[in-house]
Amino acid sequence: MSSTVITNIASLVTNDPSRESADSPLGLIQHAAVVIDGDRIAWVGESSSAPAADNRVDVGGRAVIPGFVDSHSHLVFAGDRTQEFNARMSGRSYSAGGIRTTVAATRAATDGELEANLVRYLSEALRQGTTTFETKSGYGLTVEDEARALRIASAHTDEVTYLGAHIVSPDYADDPAGYVALVTGEMLEACAPHARWIDVFCEKGAFDGDQARAVLTAGKRRGLQPRVHANQLSYGPGVQLAVELDAASADHCTHLTDADVDALAQGSTVATLLPGAEFSTRAEWPNARRLLDAGATVALSTDCNPGSSFTSSVPFCIALAVRDMGMTPDEAVWSATAGGARALRRTDVGRLAPGAYADLAVLDAPSHVHLAYRPGVPLVTEVWRRGSRVA
Ligand SMILES: [Zn+2]
């Protein structure tokens, strides 16, 4: 294994808690260098005291951040929903089937088509600095289609989530209890070998609190760890259930009572905010400031999916979170890196400190603040994953 020193870094985000300051959680080092040994970080510090390495890369006064950890996406699908988006944004009514449209297209696609689509969006995300991705099933809704989505996803990421409980399958429109029995029975058995996580969309029109509890507890018994789509469109039991079941993350958290905020602040469940969804549906923003002030851990993620948030850009989500959700630029960058890692219960990504994976992004800017200050500008110029330059 060879070693590489990346030097002439104007500003380095480490997310190392021992380097945290009163004004920033990012553990910043100015005039910094990073030494990579194999696929791991071996050393970080000031350039002037960097140890020797086999190779030297000069980034010319740019900022370096940990690769983004996108802890919530739905990338195993076929088709798109351009017309639905266009109608919604044009104020026209549109009677397509929403998620059902994607379910029909996904079921009709070949394995090769689904995998090519997944790889396309993962590559797109990687070029924008995302080095760890979670992705879910949820557009198959049959035993075979859910298992194949997870099998395809698991060839490309370790963070795979079984979301058979995305909506009640159209095949069970008159028998939601029968569908929950399938999701917690035969479908779970077929899916569990390919997944690390189990998720449920706990929402009016999807699954209620009792159904969500049944799904998550069945998954836990089968060795999957819970995460929950919670409180996106309305107030509801999702967040409390997530905390009670020690879910790694409650995702969306747009409609929260004070009791929900307190539960998140006291438990170890991360509040994952997905502003691409509110952007793409012109919905009310989640209040990140309220969660942070209460002491909750906040992650930021894309929710990349063809219906309600078709962006793979974490920098775009950072800009929205700063502009509209009350986050400081430093908090938003932390949430999109270290916060995402917390939401996946990982300690080997989302930070640049000795022992962590050498996953990082070089920005064509002197500071990470430019991610929010220069919205929409493609600032990520280089991406390193597991110690190799990949984009
Ligand atoms: Zn989602």
Residues whose N, C-alpha, C, O or C-beta is under 5 A from the ligand:
A	BS01	ZN	D303
